[in-house]
Amino acid sequence: MLQIGQYGFHFRRQNDAISMSSPNDHEPPSAESSDDLKGLEILLVEDSWELGDAMKDLLELLGAEVAGPAATTAEAERLLSEHAPDVALVDLHLRDGELSHGLIARLHEQGVPVIMLSGSFEFPPSPLLEGTTVLEKPVSEAQLLAHLSPLVTRKATR
C-alpha cells in the first residue's frame, strides 16, 4: 500500500487491483518496484486526482516514465505538445463532463497507442475508438502489464 495525496487516501494493490481506501487502514507502505515497464513513456489522463496519482505511483514503480495525470484534454494536449509518449492511458469521462474522444483521435493520428480506462461501459460506440483498447476500472496491475509490456518490447526493437 502506498500513501497518496494530502487527503490521506491510500492506494492498495489488493487482489492485484488498483483501489483506494480510507486512512483508517494501517498497513505499512511497500516499496516493491520492478523494471517491467522500464523505458516506457506514458501519458496518463485521469480526472480523479487520487486515482491518477495512485496509477502514476504504480506505473513508476514498474519502471515507466509518466507524464500526468492530466484531468482535462487541454492539460493532456499541453503534455502531448511537450513530448510524444509511447502509449496513453486515457479516462473516457474527464473533468466537468468532458469526453476524451477528440484527444483519443489526435493520439491515433500521431500513432500513439491508446488504452482507454472507464468506470462504465455505457457509452455509444464511436469510430474514434476503433483500435483503442478499453479496460474497465478498477484496473489490475496484471491487466496493465498485459497491455503495456508488449509496448516495452516493441520500443526496444525499434
Summary of the structure (lengths in Angstrom):
residues: 158
radius of gyration: 15.2
end to end distance: 35.3
largest distance: 46.9
contacts: 473
relative contact order: 0.17
helix: 34%
strand: 27%
